Amino acid sequence: MAWYDEAVFYHIYPLGLAGAPKENTYGDPVHRLNDLLPWIAHVKEIGCDAIYIGPLFESVGHGYETTDYKKLDSRLGTNEDLAAYVAECHKQGIKVIFDGVFNHTGRDFFAFADLKKNREHSPYKDWYCNVNFYGNNEYNDGFSYENWGGYNLLVKLNQHNPAVRDYICDVIRFWVKEFDVDGIRLDAADVLDFDYMRALRAVAEEVKPEFWLMGEVIHGDYSRWVNEGTLHSVTNYQLHKALYSGHNDHNYFEIAHTVKNLYAKGGNRPDGLKLYNFADNHDVERIYTKLNKKAHFTPVHILLYTLPGVPSVYYGSEFGIEGKKERFSDASLRPALSLADYADSLQKNPFTRLIAALGKIRKNTPALSYGDYNELLLTNRQYAFSRNYRGESVIITVNNDDSDYVMTLPAGNAKEYTGALSGERVSVSNGSITVNVKANAGDIWIPADSNSRDTSEPVISAIPKEADFVKKEEPKAVSADNSTDEKAVFTPSGAQTPVKEEPVPAGDDAFEKGKIAGLQEAILAIMEKNGPVTDQMRQDVMNNVYHDSLITWIKSFR
């Protein structure tokens, strides 16, 4: 058991949160990182105990075109500021993970600057891929080179070059020595060379006990990356897509099939694949924006905190803020926020209160970190499963319907269960519990005599009420005959009223369709992060022109 097995992450894009300029003039440092120090207490208050922050190091723009791996971006401050930030996090019991952009550098990086100056005579000409001195590019360098994502701003490192590997490994050692960082999230890990990642894993084992390597992986069999030789975890884009579309389409089959598929690839073991789960991040739209029915914010986050994996909250989403992707900019996804504007959020903001309650429950319930996964009930609109650990069975129930729904579910050896969010108590009868799952909500049912480390009273009334979503709720769609779109309604007794909506596909077909759509969205997000995406490029992705592999398709732009 390592610290990251029980962690709840808070994800910060620092250039955005701190309100840094979009372009770096490489001038005198501006100590904006210090403005983020008060957020540490907030992170702890809402139940997170690890921060993933990045990119941090000197770059010319969005941070992923690194100029200097050993210098904090001057728009954020100095190395002393970063060391102090990590020290304060550690003082408050919070681990810190940096963004490691080791697939490519910016054009101002010292090795590429030398290549521009000395061309064939540069000792760094083999640090980059496919340098061709008979070619040229839009910068009129007099040579061409392989890039990342089709953008010459991002110069592809030659990961097979031992000098490059040694340099990046020394960067990791420097980060641990200088800043005491606890792990690294590897940008674009799905295109990193596996021998390269194995070298990084060897350094991770060397520099610090339980030093965590997590990778950004969009497509493929996650078990290729998550194993003893490469990474501890990867980003779970498959579950990300399933979480919002499974609610927007009233299709819990998509979520359940995604979970079963990933769990099976981990050997059906709780310690198999510890994936990094998220509802949104700096590359995709805010979950509150994506949800057609805003009240589904509640069941989405209950699942985020209770399904197998490591949960993460993207800064600001605990307040229920909006964020929509723009055609040529991700700025709205990475806003500057003032913590003072949310000073009373834990008391007055129902979304913050829910996130804080879930953080507390997760911390106090080992089964949610270490328990196995067993599906108990599944319909398009209702879903229940258990997490079982050391003889204790924790039961999770969610409902995406507009009416309450009664579930009778097999229970563990306990005599009574408590709803950790609602505070309700139910007795076990004939080995089962019968619970009323509120409309567009859910609960986490814990044995009343739980072995949890904290036996304090459960959080009461942490579930947002329907009225909390009214102001932001979209109006119902109206058809040509002025009738509203009716949804299937399940009464507490289980009786169903007639429906007008089309049936939602279930099973493997729904899972496969959802997985492809999620991959397309994720690839477009990465492409847009690195530069403009033309309508033709977007159309090619959505039409799956290069159908053999979406990743092969995106590689063709480098």
RODO-2510 file (C-alpha; in nm, 4 decimals, decimal comma):
residues 558
     n   res          X          Y          Z
     1     m     0,0000     0,0000     0,0000
     2     a     0,1425     0,3345    -0,1111
     3     w     0,0195     0,6879    -0,0483
     4     y    -0,1185     0,7144    -0,4010
     5     d    -0,3422     0,4105    -0,3506
     6     e    -0,5593     0,6199    -0,1165
     7     a    -0,5007     0,9639    -0,2700
     8     v    -0,7634     1,2109    -0,3878
     9     f    -0,6041     1,4559    -0,6312
    10     y    -0,6636     1,8233    -0,6966
    11     h    -0,5507     1,9259    -1,0461
    12     i    -0,4153     2,2786    -1,1005
    13     y    -0,3175     2,4452    -1,4273
    14     p    -0,1046     2,7160    -1,2621
    15     l    -0,0603     2,9600    -1,5523
    16     g    -0,4383     2,9789    -1,5777
    17     l    -0,5316     2,9824    -1,2097
    18     a    -0,2687     3,2476    -1,1348
    19     g    -0,3803     3,4672    -1,4268
    20     a    -0,0419     3,4665    -1,6038
    21     p    -0,0022     3,6336    -1,9459
    22     k    -0,0483     3,4023    -2,2429
    23     e     0,3013     3,4783    -2,3763
    24     n     0,6287     3,4759    -2,1845
    25     t     0,8663     3,7670    -2,2458
    26     y     1,1339     3,6032    -2,0285
    27     g     1,1447     3,9151    -1,8146
    28     d     1,1876     3,9541    -1,4402
    29     p     1,0015     3,6914    -1,2367
    30     v     0,6500     3,7750    -1,1203
    31     h     0,5685     3,5815    -0,8026
    32     r     0,2216     3,4629    -0,9003
    33     l     0,2781     3,1137    -0,7599
    34     n     0,2687     3,2667    -0,4119
    35     d    -0,0930     3,3649    -0,4814
    36     l    -0,1740     2,9942    -0,4907
    37     l    -0,0512     2,9283    -0,1364
    38     p    -0,3964     2,9940     0,0213
    39     w    -0,5440     2,7294    -0,2093
    40     i    -0,3508     2,4592    -0,0246
    41     a    -0,5764     2,4852     0,2806
    42     h    -0,8803     2,4826     0,0520
    43     v    -0,7541     2,1672    -0,1187
    44     k    -0,7178     1,9986     0,2178
    45     e    -1,0555     2,1269     0,3367
    46     i    -1,2410     1,9595     0,0502
    47     g    -1,0745     1,6260     0,1233
    48     c    -0,7928     1,6157    -0,1326
    49     d    -0,4483     1,5052    -0,0174
    50     a    -0,2452     1,5327    -0,3400
    51     i    -0,1985     1,8090    -0,5954
    52     y    -0,1117     1,7576    -0,9609
    53     i     0,0187     2,0961    -1,0770
    54     g     0,1636     2,1840    -1,4140
    55     p     0,3107     2,2703    -1,6453
    56     l     0,5439     2,4756    -1,4267
    57     f     0,8721     2,5279    -1,6029
    58     e     0,9937     2,8053    -1,8303
    59     s     0,8130     2,8111    -2,1627
    60     v     0,7039     3,0621    -2,4235
    61     g     0,3266     3,0079    -2,4087
    62     h     0,0893     2,7460    -2,2703
    63     g     0,3665     2,5656    -2,0844
    64     y     0,4054     2,2557    -2,2974
    65     e     0,6808     2,4072    -2,5153
    66     t     0,9539     2,3886    -2,2505
    67     t     1,2408     2,6378    -2,2638
    68     d     1,4161     2,5363    -1,9414
    69     y     1,3346     2,2253    -1,7354
    70     k     1,5243     2,3563    -1,4340
    71     k     1,3673     2,7007    -1,3967
    72     l     1,0176     2,7898    -1,2810
    73     d     0,8318     2,9850    -1,5479
    74     s     0,9157     3,3499    -1,4868
    75     r     0,5438     3,4338    -1,5138
    76     l     0,4987     3,2268    -1,1941
    77     g     0,8083     3,3271    -0,9974
    78     t     1,1373     3,1717    -0,8954
    79     n     1,2651     2,8288    -0,7993
    80     e     1,2585     2,9451    -0,4388
    81     d     0,8854     3,0134    -0,4753
    82     l     0,8261     2,6615    -0,6069
    83     a     1,0323     2,5000    -0,3310
    84     a     0,8352     2,6978    -0,0721
    85     y     0,5056     2,5968    -0,2340
    86     v     0,5881     2,2255    -0,2209
    87     a     0,7170     2,2603     0,1362
    88     e     0,3902     2,4206     0,2446
    89     c     0,1923     2,1429     0,0758
    90     h     0,3972     1,8835     0,2617
    91     k     0,3498     2,0740     0,5865
    92     q    -0,0259     2,0430     0,5380
    93     g    -0,0031     1,6732     0,4512
    94     i    -0,0437     1,7076     0,0747
    95     k     0,1700     1,5305    -0,1857
    96     v     0,2721     1,7174    -0,5032
    97     i     0,3015     1,5900    -0,8618
    98     f     0,4637     1,7944    -1,1413
    99     d     0,3855     1,7864    -1,5134
   100     g     0,6769     1,6290    -1,7034
   101     v     0,6813     1,7346    -2,0687
   102     f     0,9486     1,4919    -2,1873
   103     n     0,8209     1,4080    -2,5361
   104     h     0,9161     1,7402    -2,6944
   105     t     1,0717     2,0785    -2,6165
   106     g     1,0070     2,4332    -2,7257
   107     r     1,2146     2,6062    -2,9898
   108     d     1,3881     2,8197    -2,7252
   109     f     1,5275     2,5158    -2,5443
   110     f     1,9092     2,5332    -2,5314
   111     a     1,9655     2,2218    -2,7435
   112     f     1,7403     2,3422    -3,0242
   113     a     1,8861     2,6930    -3,0061
   114     d     2,2298     2,5421    -3,0600
   115     l     2,0967     2,3353    -3,3497
   116     k     1,9653     2,6506    -3,5189
   117     k     2,2981     2,8237    -3,4697
   118     n     2,5437     2,5473    -3,5599
   119     r     2,3308     2,3218    -3,7827
   120     e     2,5293     2,0102    -3,8877
   121     h     2,8038     2,0946    -3,6411
   122     s     2,5747     2,1111    -3,3389
   123     p     2,6452     1,8455    -3,0743
   124     y     2,2667     1,8353    -3,0234
   125     k     2,1651     1,7524    -3,3802
   126     d     2,0784     1,3982    -3,2697
   127     w     1,8704     1,5162    -2,9751
   128     y     1,5748     1,5593    -3,2086
   129     c     1,3959     1,3279    -3,4501
   130     n     1,4463     1,3317    -3,8265
   131     v     1,6412     1,6544    -3,8569
   132     n     1,6789     1,7197    -4,2319
   133     f     1,9217     1,9933    -4,3353
   134     y     1,7874     1,9806    -4,6921
   135     g     1,4417     2,0811    -4,5721
   136     n     1,2839     2,3950    -4,4273
   137     n     0,9811     2,5073    -4,2250
   138     e     0,7595     2,8079    -4,1605
   139     y     1,0255     2,9567    -3,9302
   140     n     1,2774     2,9455    -4,2177
   141     d     1,5296     2,7522    -4,0084
   142     g     1,6882     2,6080    -4,3194
   143     f     1,6109     2,2562    -4,1976
   144     s     1,3080     2,0483    -4,1033
   145     y     1,2396     1,8158    -3,8106
   146     e     0,9788     1,5905    -3,6600
   147     n     0,7308     1,7671    -3,4342
   148     w     0,4465     1,6786    -3,2018
   149     g     0,0861     1,7023    -3,3167
   150     g     0,1709     1,8769    -3,6450
   151     y     0,3119     2,1904    -3,4801
   152     n     0,6746     2,2913    -3,5307
   153     l     0,6517     2,4885    -3,2072
   154     l     0,6847     2,1499    -3,0333
   155     v     1,0089     1,9792    -3,1363
   156     k     1,0090     1,6005    -3,0966
   157     l     1,2901     1,4673    -2,8754
   158     n     1,4863     1,1632    -2,9895
   159     q     1,4118     0,9331    -2,6987
   160     h     1,6447     0,6653    -2,8346
   161     n     1,9437     0,8946    -2,7828
   162     p     2,1207     0,8005    -2,4553
   163     a     2,2205     1,1642    -2,4036
   164     v     1,8551     1,2710    -2,4115
   165     r     1,7570     0,9979    -2,1671
   166     d     2,0381     1,0887    -1,9322
   167     y     1,9427     1,4553    -1,9442
   168     i     1,5742     1,3918    -1,8677
   169     c     1,6636     1,1460    -1,5901
   170     d     1,8856     1,4152    -1,4381
   171     v     1,5929     1,6584    -1,4613
   172     i     1,3865     1,4225    -1,2452
   173     r     1,6705     1,3956    -0,9939
   174     f     1,6973     1,7767    -0,9930
   175     w     1,3241     1,8180    -0,9285
   176     v     1,3400     1,5853    -0,6292
   177     k     1,6550     1,7453    -0,4880
   178     e     1,5495     2,1059    -0,5514
   179     f     1,1735     2,0863    -0,4873
   180     d     1,1119     1,7524    -0,3065
   181     v     0,8415     1,6599    -0,5609
   182     d     0,6538     1,3326    -0,4992
   183     g     0,5880     1,2204    -0,8554
   184     i     0,5430     1,3198    -1,2190
   185     r     0,2603     1,3142    -1,4698
   186     l     0,4151     1,2342    -1,8089
   187     d     0,2642     1,4435    -2,0869
   188     a     0,1823     1,2511    -2,4087
   189     a     0,2822     0,9206    -2,2504
   190     d     0,0901     0,7295    -2,5170
   191     v     0,3601     0,8181    -2,7726
   192     l     0,6640     0,7887    -2,5458
   193     d     0,9108     0,5114    -2,6231
   194     f     0,8660     0,2207    -2,3793
   195     d     1,2399     0,1836    -2,3153
   196     y     1,2449     0,5561    -2,2400
   197     m     0,9649     0,5106    -1,9856
   198     r     1,1431     0,2151    -1,8321
   199     a     1,4477     0,4383    -1,7788
   200     l     1,2240     0,6991    -1,6114
   201     r     1,0711     0,4298    -1,3897
   202     a     1,4198     0,3196    -1,2822
   203     v     1,4960     0,6766    -1,1755
   204     a     1,1617     0,6961    -0,9949
   205     e     1,2563     0,3905    -0,7909
   206     e     1,5930     0,5516    -0,7156
   207     v     1,5062     0,9063    -0,6125
   208     k     1,2358     0,8620    -0,3495
   209     p     1,0252     0,5894    -0,1875
   210     e     0,6807     0,5658    -0,3504
   211     f     0,7695     0,8199    -0,6203
   212     w     0,4657     0,8093    -0,8516
   213     l     0,4695     0,8069    -1,2326
   214     m     0,1356     0,8741    -1,4015
   215     g     0,1013     0,9102    -1,7781
   216     e    -0,1339     1,0893    -2,0150
   217     v    -0,2727     0,8058    -2,2279
   218     i    -0,5742     0,8532    -2,4527
   219     h    -0,6097     0,5306    -2,6464
   220     g    -0,5163     0,1673    -2,6141
   221     d    -0,4853    -0,1099    -2,3608
   222     y    -0,3895     0,0742    -2,0434
   223     s    -0,2144    -0,2348    -1,9091
   224     r     0,0609    -0,1780    -2,1677
   225     w     0,1635     0,1294    -1,9673
   226     v     0,0554     0,0389    -1,6130
   227     n     0,2835    -0,2359    -1,4903
   228     e     0,5911    -0,2977    -1,2765
   229     g     0,8323    -0,1788    -1,5452
   230     t     0,6810     0,1446    -1,6754
   231     l     0,4105     0,3571    -1,5060
   232     h     0,2060     0,3325    -1,1880
   233     s    -0,1055     0,4816    -1,3486
   234     v    -0,2472     0,6547    -1,6572
   235     t    -0,5306     0,8968    -1,7280
   236     n    -0,8616     0,7127    -1,7580
   237     y    -1,0130     0,8814    -2,0638
   238     q    -1,2425     0,5857    -2,1224
   239     l    -1,4181     0,6362    -1,7903
   240     h    -1,4145     1,0150    -1,8356
   241     k    -1,6177     0,9817    -2,1545
   242     a    -1,8503     0,7212    -2,0052
   243     l    -1,9259     0,9343    -1,6981
   244     y    -2,0778     1,2249    -1,8869
   245     s    -2,2302     1,0437    -2,1846
   246     g    -2,3665     0,7657    -1,9649
   247     h    -2,5682     1,0325    -1,7865
   248     n    -2,6526     1,2477    -2,0887
   249     d    -2,7843     0,9402    -2,2710
   250     h    -2,9423     0,7809    -1,9616
   251     n    -2,7185     0,4830    -2,0287
   252     y    -2,5533     0,3322    -1,7229
   253     f    -2,4689     0,0309    -1,9385
   254     e    -2,1888     0,2355    -2,0963
   255     i    -2,0351     0,3170    -1,7586
   256     a    -2,0732    -0,0363    -1,6227
   257     h    -1,9250    -0,1972    -1,9341
   258     t    -1,6337     0,0460    -1,9296
   259     v    -1,5620    -0,0381    -1,5660
   260     k    -1,5891    -0,4145    -1,6206
   261     n    -1,3621    -0,3973    -1,9237
   262     l    -1,0928    -0,2016    -1,7388
   263     y    -1,1260    -0,4115    -1,4250
   264     a    -1,0815    -0,7284    -1,6287
   265     k    -0,7658    -0,5891    -1,7879
   266     g    -0,6285    -0,5444    -1,4394
   267     g    -0,6858    -0,9116    -1,3691
   268     n    -1,0112    -0,8438    -1,1807
   269     r    -0,7980    -0,7340    -0,8867
   270     p    -0,8336    -0,4109    -0,6869
   271     d    -0,4586    -0,3556    -0,7242
   272     g    -0,4589    -0,4382    -1,0969
   273     l    -0,5035    -0,1045    -1,2735
   274     k    -0,5019     0,1978    -1,0443
   275     l    -0,6144     0,4451    -1,3112
   276     y    -0,6305     0,8224    -1,2681
   277     n    -1,0037     0,9004    -1,2839
   278     f    -1,1399     1,2463    -1,3646
   279     a    -1,4620     1,4165    -1,4697
   280     d    -1,2800     1,7028    -1,6439
   281     n    -0,9331     1,8521    -1,6865
   282     h    -0,7445     2,1332    -1,8626
   283     d    -0,8040     1,9825    -2,2088
   284     v    -1,1769     1,9040    -2,1981
   285     e    -1,4925     2,0974    -2,1158
   286     r    -1,6031     2,1345    -1,7561
   287     i    -1,8287     1,8552    -1,6391
   288     y    -2,0994     2,1040    -1,5371
   289     t    -2,1003     2,2393    -1,8933
   290     k    -2,1078     1,8939    -2,0510
   291     l    -2,4009     1,7580    -1,8545
   292     n    -2,7380     1,8025    -2,0254
   293     k    -2,9083     1,7745    -1,6882
   294     k    -2,7087     1,9664    -1,4327
   295     a    -2,8432     1,7618    -1,1411
   296     h    -2,6372     1,4706    -1,2741
   297     f    -2,3360     1,6455    -1,1245
   298     t    -2,4205     1,4468    -0,8101
   299     p    -2,4226     1,0885    -0,9406
   300     v    -2,1244     1,1624    -1,1675
   301     h    -1,9115     1,2569    -0,8678
   302     i    -2,0401     0,9756    -0,6492
   303     l    -1,9150     0,7373    -0,9178
   304     l    -1,5884     0,9282    -0,9577
   305     y    -1,5098     0,8800    -0,5887
   306     t    -1,6288     0,5211    -0,5518
   307     l    -1,5345     0,3315    -0,8691
   308     p    -1,1939     0,1588    -0,8827
   309     g    -0,9107     0,4052    -0,9413
   310     v    -0,7677     0,7300    -0,8079
   311     p    -1,0147     1,0252    -0,8194
   312     s    -0,9162     1,3771    -0,9223
   313     v    -1,0945     1,7142    -0,9119
   314     y    -0,9970     1,9882    -1,1583
   315     y    -0,9620     2,3277    -0,9921
   316     g    -1,2863     2,5225    -0,9889
   317     s    -1,5102     2,2303    -1,0745
   318     e    -1,5799     2,1822    -0,7041
   319     f    -1,7686     2,5137    -0,7309
   320     g    -1,9720     2,3950    -1,0310
   321     i    -1,8172     2,6476    -1,2701
   322     e    -1,8709     2,6358    -1,6476
   323     g    -1,6013     2,5982    -1,9129
   324     k    -1,6660     2,5470    -2,2838
   325     k    -1,4021     2,4741    -2,5465
   326     e    -1,3435     2,7498    -2,7984
   327     r    -1,2363     2,6867    -3,1547
   328     f    -0,8791     2,8112    -3,1250
   329     s    -0,8318     2,8445    -2,7498
   330     d    -0,8575     2,6494    -2,4269
   331     a    -0,8499     2,9687    -2,2189
   332     s    -1,2051     2,9224    -2,0884
   333     l    -1,1030     2,5813    -1,9532
   334     r    -0,8109     2,7331    -1,7612
   335     p    -0,9492     3,0477    -1,5956
   336     a    -0,7975     3,2735    -1,3346
   337     l    -0,9917     3,2334    -1,0098
   338     s    -0,9828     3,4224    -0,6829
   339     l    -1,0289     3,2030    -0,3782
   340     a    -1,1822     3,5012    -0,1998
   341     d    -1,4791     3,4773    -0,4372
   342     y    -1,5514     3,1320    -0,2946
   343     a    -1,4768     3,2010     0,0710
   344     d    -1,8060     3,0547     0,1965
   345     s    -1,8325     2,7768    -0,0606
   346     l    -1,8174     2,4922     0,1897
   347     q    -2,1199     2,6338     0,3699
   348     k    -2,3130     2,7901     0,0822
   349     n    -2,2140     2,6058    -0,2367
   350     p    -2,3878     2,2647    -0,2659
   351     f    -2,1314     2,1382    -0,5171
   352     t    -1,8383     2,2172    -0,2880
   353     r    -2,0203     2,0601     0,0051
   354     l    -2,0769     1,7414    -0,1971
   355     i    -1,7113     1,7202    -0,3058
   356     a    -1,5922     1,7766     0,0516
   357     a    -1,8264     1,5076     0,1830
   358     l    -1,7088     1,2608    -0,0799
   359     g    -1,3475     1,3388     0,0086
   360     k    -1,4140     1,2661     0,3744
   361     i    -1,6005     0,9441     0,2946
   362     r    -1,3240     0,8256     0,0639
   363     k    -1,0580     0,8915     0,3270
   364     n    -1,2533     0,7119     0,5990
   365     t    -1,3590     0,4106     0,3920
   366     p    -1,0664     0,1834     0,2945
   367     a    -1,2946    -0,0344     0,0808
   368     l    -1,3223     0,2519    -0,1699
   369     s    -0,9449     0,2440    -0,2185
   370     y    -0,8682    -0,1265    -0,1800
   371     g    -1,1957    -0,3141    -0,2217
   372     d    -1,2911    -0,5399    -0,5103
   373     y    -1,5706    -0,4432    -0,7492
   374     n    -1,8991    -0,6316    -0,7873
   375     e    -2,1933    -0,5154    -0,9962
   376     l    -2,5240    -0,5576    -0,8113
   377     l    -2,7885    -0,3908    -1,0291
   378     l    -2,7867    -0,2338    -1,3740
   379     t    -3,0506    -0,0628    -1,5872
   380     n    -3,0207     0,2337    -1,8204
   381     r    -3,1087     0,4627    -1,5312
   382     q    -3,0062     0,2822    -1,2146
   383     y    -2,6741     0,1305    -1,1144
   384     a    -2,5474    -0,0322    -0,7964
   385     f    -2,2230    -0,2054    -0,7070
   386     s    -2,0242    -0,3023    -0,4004
   387     r    -1,6630    -0,2560    -0,2941
   388     n    -1,5588    -0,5344    -0,0575
   389     y    -1,2538    -0,5251     0,1663
   390     r    -1,1551    -0,7303     0,4720
   391     g    -1,5027    -0,8642     0,5246
   392     e    -1,6709    -0,5248     0,4880
   393     s    -1,9075    -0,4563     0,1980
   394     v    -1,9698    -0,0943     0,0972
   395     i    -2,2625    -0,0481    -0,1436
   396     i    -2,2914     0,2378    -0,3936
   397     t    -2,6232     0,3330    -0,5556
   398     v    -2,6898     0,5954    -0,8244
   399     n    -3,0004     0,6987    -1,0159
   400     n    -3,0089     0,9242    -1,3265
   401     d    -3,3884     0,9291    -1,3488
   402     d    -3,6191     1,2148    -1,2501
   403     s    -3,8020     0,9926    -1,0002
   404     d    -3,6858     0,8032    -0,6942
   405     y    -3,6144     0,4336    -0,7355
   406     v    -3,6235     0,1537    -0,4754
   407     m    -3,3448    -0,1050    -0,4877
   408     t    -3,3179    -0,4322    -0,2981
   409     l    -2,9537    -0,5338    -0,2926
   410     p    -2,7428    -0,8112    -0,1375
   411     a    -2,5564    -0,6830     0,1673
   412     g    -2,2629    -0,7974     0,3757
   413     n    -2,2531    -0,9336     0,7283
   414     a    -2,3582    -0,6081     0,8937
   415     k    -2,6928    -0,5714     1,0694
   416     e    -2,7454    -0,2129     0,9571
   417     y    -2,6190     0,0293     0,6894
   418     t    -2,5846     0,4079     0,6937
   419     g    -2,6089     0,6332     0,3898
   420     a    -2,2851     0,8294     0,4190
   421     l    -2,4266     1,1227     0,2201
   422     s    -2,7880     1,1186     0,3350
   423     g    -2,7452     0,9976     0,6922
   424     e    -3,0314     0,7496     0,6455
   425     r    -3,0183     0,4115     0,8183
   426     v    -3,1523     0,0838     0,6832
   427     s    -3,1591    -0,2607     0,8375
   428     v    -3,0329    -0,5780     0,6735
   429     s    -3,3119    -0,8306     0,6219
   430     n    -3,2507    -1,1792     0,4824
   431     g    -2,9060    -1,0726     0,3679
   432     s    -3,0297    -0,7685     0,1750
   433     i    -3,1002    -0,3993     0,2167
   434     t    -3,3821    -0,2064     0,0531
   435     v    -3,3005     0,1576    -0,0146
   436     n    -3,4800     0,4456    -0,1814
   437     v    -3,2380     0,6161    -0,4216
   438     k    -3,3378     0,9770    -0,4744
   439     a    -3,3939     1,1160    -0,8241
   440     n    -3,0740     1,2248    -1,0005
   441     a    -2,8690     1,1370    -0,6965
   442     g    -2,7208     0,8450    -0,5096
   443     d    -2,5582     0,7367    -0,1871
   444     i    -2,2761     0,5331    -0,0361
   445     w    -2,4044     0,2725     0,2069
   446     i    -2,1566     0,1795     0,4803
   447     p    -2,2055    -0,0836     0,7527
   448     a    -2,3099     0,0916     1,0724
   449     d    -2,0436    -0,1021     1,2626
   450     s    -1,7820    -0,0154     1,0002
   451     n    -1,4130    -0,0814     1,0552
   452     s    -1,3328     0,2531     0,8934
   453     r    -1,0507     0,4475     1,0549
   454     d    -1,2796     0,7382     1,1436
   455     t    -1,5988     0,6382     1,3202
   456     s    -1,7399     0,9894     1,3461
   457     e    -2,0969     1,0568     1,2437
   458     p    -2,1624     1,0632     0,8671
   459     v    -2,2070     1,3867     0,6796
   460     i    -2,5752     1,4757     0,6857
   461     s    -2,7615     1,6270     0,3895
   462     a    -2,4568     1,6504     0,1641
   463     i    -2,6622     1,5642    -0,1453
   464     p    -2,7512     1,8762    -0,3490
   465     k    -3,1235     1,9325    -0,3871
   466     e    -3,2993     1,9726    -0,7205
   467     a    -3,3490     2,3416    -0,6424
   468     d    -2,9712     2,3884    -0,6329
   469     f    -2,9595     2,3285    -1,0073
   470     v    -3,2652     2,5296    -1,1139
   471     k    -3,0910     2,8558    -1,1991
   472     k    -2,8470     2,6890    -1,4353
   473     e    -3,0755     2,4193    -1,5721
   474     e    -3,1397     2,4313    -1,9456
   475     p    -3,5063     2,4546    -2,0530
   476     k    -3,6693     2,1353    -2,1731
   477     a    -3,6602     2,0783    -2,5462
   478     v    -3,9953     2,1514    -2,7115
   479     s    -4,1043     1,9620    -3,0224
   480     a    -4,3027     2,0953    -3,3170
   481     d    -4,6308     2,0038    -3,1461
   482     n    -4,5244     2,1997    -2,8340
   483     s    -4,4913     1,8816    -2,6264
   484     t    -4,1898     1,8426    -2,4035
   485     d    -3,9526     1,5479    -2,4305
   486     e    -4,0784     1,3035    -2,1696
   487     k    -3,8408     1,0684    -1,9933
   488     a    -3,8963     0,7243    -1,8498
   489     v    -4,0146     0,7540    -1,4923
   490     f    -3,9508     0,4804    -1,2359
   491     t    -4,1668     0,4976    -0,9278
   492     p    -4,0313     0,3784    -0,5925
   493     s    -4,2205     0,0532    -0,6452
   494     g    -4,0444    -0,0026    -0,9752
   495     a    -4,3503     0,0555    -1,1987
   496     q    -4,2649     0,2280    -1,5241
   497     t    -4,4713     0,4887    -1,7085
   498     p    -4,4767     0,5031    -2,0899
   499     v    -4,1796     0,6662    -2,2587
   500     k    -4,1370     0,8725    -2,5727
   501     e    -3,7588     0,8639    -2,5984
   502     e    -3,5736     0,6157    -2,8173
   503     p    -3,4288     0,3147    -2,6356
   504     v    -3,0634     0,3475    -2,5436
   505     p    -2,8390     0,0716    -2,6759
   506     a    -2,6916    -0,1496    -2,4080
   507     g    -2,4114    -0,3987    -2,3876
   508     d    -2,0975    -0,4176    -2,5989
   509     d    -2,2334    -0,2055    -2,8865
   510     a    -2,2940     0,0890    -2,6566
   511     f    -1,9539     0,0435    -2,4955
   512     e    -1,7684     0,0364    -2,8282
   513     k    -1,9548     0,3392    -2,9664
   514     g    -1,8887     0,5331    -2,6495
   515     k    -1,5220     0,4391    -2,6469
   516     i    -1,4646     0,5602    -3,0059
   517     a    -1,6434     0,8885    -2,9397
   518     g    -1,4324     0,9431    -2,6303
   519     l    -1,1115     0,8806    -2,8206
   520     q    -1,2118     1,1254    -3,0926
   521     e    -1,2898     1,3942    -2,8396
   522     a    -0,9648     1,3376    -2,6511
   523     i    -0,7543     1,3527    -2,9675
   524     l    -0,9168     1,6780    -3,0755
   525     a    -0,8488     1,8167    -2,7274
   526     i    -0,4783     1,7354    -2,7552
   527     m    -0,4561     1,8765    -3,1070
   528     e    -0,6280     2,2002    -3,0029
   529     k    -0,3934     2,2305    -2,7060
   530     n    -0,1002     2,2480    -2,9447
   531     g    -0,2421     2,4811    -3,2099
   532     p    -0,5260     2,5534    -3,4542
   533     v    -0,7282     2,2608    -3,5839
   534     t    -0,8756     2,3029    -3,9299
   535     d    -1,2282     2,1953    -4,0177
   536     q    -1,0832     1,9251    -4,2415
   537     m    -0,8669     1,7892    -3,9582
   538     r    -1,1690     1,7834    -3,7277
   539     q    -1,3824     1,6130    -3,9906
   540     d    -1,1161     1,3485    -4,0516
   541     v    -1,1082     1,2649    -3,6806
   542     m    -1,4860     1,2470    -3,6440
   543     n    -1,5200     1,0387    -3,9617
   544     n    -1,2407     0,8127    -3,8395
   545     v    -1,0713     0,8346    -4,1786
   546     y    -0,7662     0,6474    -4,0573
   547     h    -0,9756     0,3769    -3,8978
   548     d    -0,6974     0,1302    -3,8155
   549     s    -0,5841     0,3448    -3,5262
   550     l    -0,6709     0,6946    -3,4141
   551     i    -0,3309     0,7189    -3,2533
   552     t    -0,1621     0,6254    -3,5815
   553     w    -0,3661     0,9031    -3,7387
   554     i    -0,2472     1,1684    -3,4973
   555     k     0,1126     1,0493    -3,5226
   556     s     0,1008     1,1290    -3,8925
   557     f     0,0924     1,5000    -3,8070
   558     r     0,4286     1,4983    -3,6309
***
